[in-house]
Amino acid sequence: MSTRYFYGWNVVGATFAMALFSFGLGFYGLTVYLAMLQRLHGWSASTVSAPVTVYYVAGALLTAAIGDVYDRLGPRAVVAGGAVAMAAGVATLGVVTQPWQLYPAFLVMSVGWGSMSGAAINIILAPWFERRRGLAVSIAFNGATLGGVSIAPALIPLIGAVGFTRALAIAAAVLLVALVAVAACVMRRGPEELGLGPDGDSRRSARAERSQGGERQRRGDALRTWRFWSVSAPFALGLAAQVGVLTHMVALVTPMLGAGGAARAVSVTTAAAVMGRLATGVVVDRLNRRLVSSGTLVIQIMGVALLAWAPSAAVVYAGCALFGLGVGNLTTLPGLILAVEWPRDR
């Protein structure tokens, strides 16, 4: 194994930046957009929620095929294209005047989400790491949590200072410039472009190691196994509930906490997500990852129960903290489970 600095860590940094903006504006930012759209236009929660459902469904459909797109076009083109789509969608949300206009805006935005969300992080990093993939993926996913801690709460005072339309235009421009630059300057298809194998090994040793692992399981074979569905189904349900809470969090807590308190609630949630992921990272390699996942879901259920009860601001913040402890893990743990149970598969 080479002792020189491995370029794969540059790619980890690039995916960290990608996650920072894609989750900050394409996941955590939704709660801010919807609350502002309701406030500015007087639209109901159901009116603004339906386009978000379309957004996530379209993003999920794209995610199912995004691995093939990355294989064909490479991460530079896909990340740059995703950045353009997400920036266009975010900027468009700032100028909509009719409910139907939310649908095309979110559909365009879903192209960015599908090509730069959690699946993309694993796809980009898979060729670069094998032994240290868990560490690399965990570092990159912390960019997603930082996006929730920094970008989403920052949108609220920015909107107050310059208005909704201009704030979203500024956010979209920053995302576009940053991610196109990262894609062009850092992204590579894999270590083979540099004459290396995964983890910085020589290409010869990496090739020998892969040959001992046998043929990679086909996608259809995985879909017919209980192992796959016993991970996919529970996490799909958990993430669906998580998305619902995060999407409407600002609108739900603002009446009790005010705009400043709502921003703090988002920060508490995402700060807890950082702590939850770090704490889980310390113990997950020594424990059954499925049991860790079950514990994560139980903690989130407790947090949602507190938010539903919420007789006081203190209980709201406590609910946000408990709920947040699982936010980061719910996106990281599926990949970590499958990395053990399908160690050679992407």
N, C-alpha and C positions, 0 to 999 in steps of 0.2 A: 504494500500500500504506500502511495506517495506521501511524503511528509510535507510537501509543499502546500500552500494555501489552495483550497479547492474552490473552483469557480462556482460550484453549486450553491455555496453560501450567498453569493451575489444574487442568484436566482431566488433563494429564500427571501432575501431583502426585497426583491422586486414583487414577489407574491404577497409579502407583507403589505407593501404599498397598494397593490391591487385590492387586497381585502379591506384595507383602511377605507378606501373610497367606495368600493362596491357595496360593502355592508353599511358604511356610514350614511351614504345617500340612497342606496337601493334597498335597505332593510330597516335599520333603525330610524332613518329619516322619514319613513312613511307616516309614523305617528304624528310628526310635526306637520307634514303636508295636509293630512286629512283633517286635523284639528283646525288648521288655518282655512282650508276650503269650506268647512262647515261654518266657521265664524264669518268669513267674508261674504259668502253667498247664501247663507241660511239653509244649506242643503242638509238633509237628514243623514244619520249614520249609515243607513242602508243604501242611500244613494251613492255615497262615496266608497262604501265597502265593496260593492259589486265589482267595480273596475279593478280593485286590488285583488279580488279572487281570480279574475281573468289574468291579471299580471302574474300571480304565482303559478297558476295552471300552465300558462304559456311558457313561463320560465322552466317549469318542471319538464314539460315536453321537450324543450330544447336541451335541457341537461341530459336527458336520456340518450341523445345522439351527439352530445358535444365532444365526447372522446374521439369519435371518427372525424369530426371537424378539426380538432387539434392535430390529429395525425396527418390530415391532408394538407392543411394550411400552415401549421406551426403556430407556436404561442405568440410570436410577434404580431402576425396578422389578426389573430382571433382577439387578443387583448386590445389591440388598437381599435378594431371594429366594435368590440363591446363597449369601449370607452366612448366612442362617438355616439352609439345608440343610447347609452345611459345618460350622457350629457344632454342629448337632444330631448329625451323624455322628461328629464328633470326641468329643463328650461321651459318646455311646453306647459308643464303643470302650472307654472307661474302666470300664464296668460289665458288659461281657459276661462270661458264665461258661461258655458252650458254644460250640464252633466254628461251629455253624450261625448263631449270632447275629451273626457277623462279616459275613455276606452282606447282611442288611438295613441294617446300619450303614454299610457301604461303598457300598451302592446309594444311600442318602440322601446320603451325602457326595459321590458322583459328580455329583449335580445341581449342587452348588457348584463342583466342579472343572470341569465342562463349561461352566459359565456365567461362570467367572472366570479361566480359564487363558490360554495364549498367544494363542489365536484371539480371545478377548474383548478383549485389549489392542489388537490391530490393528483390530477392529471399532469399538471406542469412539473411537479416535484418528483413524480414516480420514476422517470428515467434517471434522475440525478442521485437518488438515495435508495439504498436497500437496508443496510444495517442501522442507519441513523434516520430512517424515514419518519419514525414517530416524533423525534426531536424536531426535525425540519418542519413537519406539518404543524406541530404545536406552536412553533415560533411564528409561522406564517399566519395561523389562525388568530394569534394575539393581535394582528393588525385589524381583524374584524371587530374584536372587542374594543380596541382603541378607537375605532371609528364610531362606536356607540358612545364611548366616554367623551370624545372630543367633538366630533363633527355634528352629531344630532343635537346635543345641547347648545352648541354654538349657533346653530341656525335660528334659535328663538330670539336671542338678542340682536342678531344680524337682521332678521325680519323686522324687529321693532325699530331698528335704526334706519334702514333703507327701503323698507317695504317688501312685500312678499315676492313680487315679480322680479325686482332687481336682486334680491337675496338669492333666489334660485338661479338666476342667470350667472351671478358671481360663482356660486357653488359649482355649477355645471362647467364653467370655463376653467376653474382650478382643476377639477377632475380630468377634463379633457387634456389639458396641457401636461399635467403630471403623469398620467397613465400612458399617453402616446409616447412621451419621452422615455419612460421606464421600459415600455415594450420595445422601442427602437434601439435603445442603448444597452439593455441588459439581457433581455430574453433570448434564449437559444433553444433549439429543438432538444438537445440532450448533450451529455458529456462526450459523445462520439465526435461531435464537431471539433472538440479540442484534443482528440486522440486519447480520451480517457474512458473509463467505465464508471459505474455508479460508485459513490463515496470517494471518488478520486483514485480508485484502483486502476491498474493497467488494463487495457482492453482485453488482453489475453486471459488474465485471471478472472475478469468479470464474465467473459464468454464461457470459460470452463465451469464457473459456478452456475450459470444459467442452464448449461447443458445437462447438469445433474438434476435440475429441478423438473425436467420433463416439459411437455407442451403446456402452454397456458390454456386454462379452461375457457371455453367459448362462452359468450354471454348467455346463449340459450340454455347451456348446461347449468349455469349458476341459477337461472330463473326457475329451474325445476327442483331446486334443493330446499329443504326445510331450513337449513342454516341461513340462506339468503333471506327468506321471508320472515324468519324469527328475528332478524335484525331490522329489515326494511319496514315491516308493518308497525311495530311499536314506535319506532322513531318517526315514521310518517305521521302517526297520530299525535305524538308529543310535539313535533314541530308545527303541526297545524294549530294546536292549541297555543303554542308559544307565539306564533305569528299573530294570532288574533289578539292576544294580550298586548304585545308590543305595538301593533298597528294602532290600537285605540287608547294606549296608555295616557298620552297627553290629554286627549279629550275627556277621559274618565276622571283624572285626578285634578285637572285645572279648577273645577268648581270648588274643591276643598282647599287646594294648595296655592292657587294663583299661578300665573305664568312662570314666575321665578321658581316656585316650588315644584312645578311640573318639570322644569329643566333639571332641578336637583334630583327628582325622582328617577329620571332617565339616567342621570349620572350615577346614582346609587345602584341602579340595576346593572349597568355596564361595568362599574367598578367591582361589584360582587361577581360578575362574570369572569373578570380577570383573576380574582382570588380563587374562584371555584376551579378554573382551568389549571392554575398553578398548583393548587392543592391536589387536584386529581392527578396531575402529571407526576407528582412525587410518589404516589402510591399505586398508580394503575398498573405498572409493570409487575407488582408483587401480589396483585389481587386478581380475582376473576373479573374480567372486564364486563361481563354481562351483569354480574351482581352490582358493580359500580354504576352501571347504567340504570339499573332498577332503583338504586338509592337516589340517583340524580332525579329521576322522575318523581319519586315520593316527595323530595324536598320541594320541587316545583309545584306539586299539588298543594302542599302546605302554604306556599307563597300565594298562589291564586286564591285559596280559601281566605287568607287574611285580606287580600285586596277586595274580595267580594263582600266581606264583613265590614271592614274599614270604618270604625266609629270615630277615628281620630287620625290626625296627620302622622302621629308616631306609628300607628298600626299600618298606615299606607307605606311608610318608608321601610318598616319591617317586612311587609309583604314583598316590596320591590327587592329587598336584599335576598330573601329566601328564593324568590323566583329567579333573580339574577344569577345565583350560584349555579344554576343548571343551564343558563342560556348558552354559554360557551361550550360546555361539555356536550350538549345535545347535537352540536354540529361536528364535534371532534370525535366523539366516541364511536360512531358507526365505522369510520375509517380505521380506527385503532383495533376494533374487534375483527374486522375483515382482514386487516394486515396480518393478524395471527392465524385466522382460520383459512385464509387464502393468501399466504405470504408471497406468492409469485404473481398474483393477479393485480391488474390495475382496476 
